[in-house]
Amino acid sequence: MTAYAIAHIGPADGPLHEDVLRYMERIQGTFGAYGGRFLVHFKQHEVLEGDWHGAPVLVAFPDMNRARAWYKSPEYREILPLRTRHLPGDVILVEGVPENYDATATATQVRDAQV
């Protein structure tokens, strides 16, 4: 099942630090062995609910094991401080749903579990 790394990065307190730009230049090179690819990276976004400052990032991986392995990899761990020293962020890994996913079945399961 496809897994995703979802990040909410920033905002920056001014121009991006050179370390962050180096991080951006190098991150894609850490995906290869893990099958990762950007789906969203520092694109404009429209806030429909809530309060969202900063940049959205979405990376797809073939499965959760490879997503975890990428995040823990020496290649990624080496560059991570280039971003974290200068930009706040929240990052999660989440498993996707199958193509035929039906939210009504999940609602039923949750309802039944609450009884």
C-alpha positions in Angstrom: 0.0 0.0 0.0 1.4 3.4 -0.9 2.6 5.4 2.0 3.2 9.2 2.3 5.5 11.5 4.1 3.5 14.6 4.7 5.3 17.7 6.0 4.2 21.2 7.0 7.4 23.2 6.8 8.0 26.8 8.1 7.3 29.5 7.7 10.7 31.1 7.5 11.5 34.3 9.4 12.8 35.9 6.2 14.7 34.6 3.2 15.6 30.9 3.3 18.9 30.1 4.8 21.6 28.7 2.5 21.5 25.5 4.5 17.8 25.0 3.7 18.5 25.5 0.0 21.3 22.9 0.2 18.8 20.6 1.9 16.4 21.2 -1.0 19.1 20.5 -3.5 20.0 17.2 -1.9 16.7 15.7 -0.6 15.5 14.2 -3.9 18.8 12.2 -4.1 17.9 10.4 -0.9 14.7 8.9 -2.4 16.2 6.5 -5.0 16.7 3.4 -3.0 13.3 3.8 -1.3 11.1 4.5 -4.3 10.1 8.0 -3.1 8.9 10.8 -5.3 7.6 14.3 -4.7 3.9 14.8 -5.3 3.9 18.3 -3.7 6.9 20.5 -2.9 6.7 24.1 -1.8 3.8 24.9 -4.1 1.2 27.6 -3.6 -1.8 26.4 -1.6 -5.2 27.7 -0.7 -6.3 27.4 3.0 -10.0 26.4 3.1 -10.2 25.6 6.9 -8.0 26.4 9.8 -4.7 28.3 9.8 -1.8 27.0 7.7 1.4 29.0 7.4 4.4 27.6 5.7 4.8 25.1 2.9 3.2 21.8 2.2 5.4 18.8 1.1 4.0 15.4 0.1 6.3 12.5 -0.9 4.9 9.1 -2.0 6.7 5.8 -1.3 5.7 2.3 -2.4 4.9 1.2 1.2 5.3 2.2 4.8 8.4 0.1 5.3 10.3 2.0 2.6 9.0 5.3 3.9 10.3 4.5 7.4 13.6 3.2 5.9 14.1 6.5 3.9 13.5 8.7 7.0 15.9 6.7 9.1 18.5 6.3 6.2 22.0 7.7 6.7 21.6 9.7 3.5 18.5 11.5 4.8 19.7 11.8 8.4 22.9 13.5 7.2 21.0 16.4 5.5 18.0 16.7 7.9 19.8 19.2 10.2 20.3 21.6 7.3 16.5 22.2 7.4 15.7 21.6 11.1 18.3 24.2 12.4 16.5 26.9 10.4 12.9 25.9 9.7 10.3 24.5 12.1 8.2 21.6 10.7 5.8 18.8 11.3 6.4 15.5 9.5 4.2 12.4 9.5 4.2 9.1 7.7 0.8 7.7 6.8 -0.4 4.7 4.9 -2.7 5.4 2.0 -6.0 3.8 1.3 -6.8 1.3 -1.6 -8.3 2.6 -4.8 -11.7 1.2 -4.0 -11.8 2.7 -0.4 -15.2 3.5 1.0 -15.4 5.9 3.9 -18.8 4.6 4.9 -17.3 1.2 5.8 -14.8 3.0 8.1 -17.6 5.0 9.7 -19.5 1.7 10.4 -16.4 0.2 11.9 -15.8 3.2 14.2 -19.4 3.3 15.2 -19.4 -0.4 16.0 -16.2 -0.1 18.1 -17.7 2.8 20.1 -20.7 0.7 21.2 
